[in-house]
Amino acid sequence: MAVPATQNLTITRGDTEVIVINITSDGSAPIDVTGRTYRSQIRRTKDSGTVEAQLNCVITNAANGQVQATLSAGDSATLPVGPSFWDFEETNGSVVTTILAGTVTVLADVTR
């Protein structure tokens, strides 16, 4: 069983957040991700039944293993300030693997 890599995030409520993820075999050699799908969610606690936000995951360069996860400004505006959790998972055929996971620190915004 693979353990997801830790990637902690800090975002400002109401801002658009774009995370570029490079899928590699050893930290440097890209993996072709053609045919794979990705999804990512933020929850207040790891076991919460409520999804606070979903990031829109799009493969931007399949041959070079590049995926972009975007949290819209509208969706980030509804996040509660403080700590939350997120992860990023891949589906390859019938195999689902969590690749990244960590905390999300949501900062309060002033300009709204």
N, C-alpha and C positions, 0 to 999 in steps of 0.2 A: 504494500500500500504506500503510495507516494504521499508525502506531506506537502501541502501547498506552500509556496514561497510567501514570506511575510512582506506585505506592502501596505504601510499605513498611509492614510490620506488626511490632509487638512484642507477643508474647503470653506468658502465664505457663502453663507446663505444668500440666495438670490443671484449668484454668479453661475455662468456656464462653465462646466468643468469638462475638460477633454483629457483623457488618459490614453496614451499610445502604448500598446503592449506588443512586445516582440517575442514571439514564441520560438524558442531555441532548444536544441538538444543538449547543449553543454554550456550555455551562457553566451555562446558566440555564433554557432552554426545554425542558421535559420531552418525551420521546418516548414515544408509546404503544407498549408492548412486548407487547401482546396477541398470543398465538401464538408467541412466542419462548421459547427455553429457555436456561438458564444452567448452567454447571458451573465448579467451581474445585478445584484440587488444590495440595497442598504436596509438594515433593520436596527431597531433601537437596542435589542438584545439578540444574541445568536439564536435563541430559541423562540423568539417572538413570532406569532402567527400573522403579524401585520408587516407588510412591506412598506417601508417609508418612501422608497424611491427605487425605480429601475433605471439602469443605465442602458442606453441604446448601443448595442455592440455591432459593429460593421467591420468586415474584413476589408482592409484598404489595400493590401498587397499580399495576395495568397501565397505566391511563390516564395516570398521572403518572410512569411509568418507574421505579418503585421496586422494588428486588430486595433481599432479605435473604439473606446468606450466613452460615451458622452452623456453627461447629466445636464439636462436643459436648465436654463435659468428659472423657468417656471416651476420645475420639479424641485430644484434646490431651495427655492423660496419657501417651500412648505416643510422643510426639514426642521426638527427641533434642535435648538442650540445645545451643544454638549457632545458627549461621546455616543457613538453608534458603531456598528460593525458592517463590513462589506465582504463580498467575495466575488470571484470571477471564475466561471466554469466553462469547460469545453465539452461539447458532445461530438464524438467521432464514431459514427455508426450507432451502436447500442452502448458504447462506453462513455460514461460521464465522469469527468475528472475536474476537481477544483484545482486550479492552477495558482491563483493568488488569493490571499485572505488577509484581513487586518482590521485595524480600527479606523474609524472616520471621526475626525474632530470637526464639528460644524461650528464655525465662528459666526457671531451675530453680525449682521450688516447694519449700516447706518443709513445709507441712501436707499430709499425704496420708492 
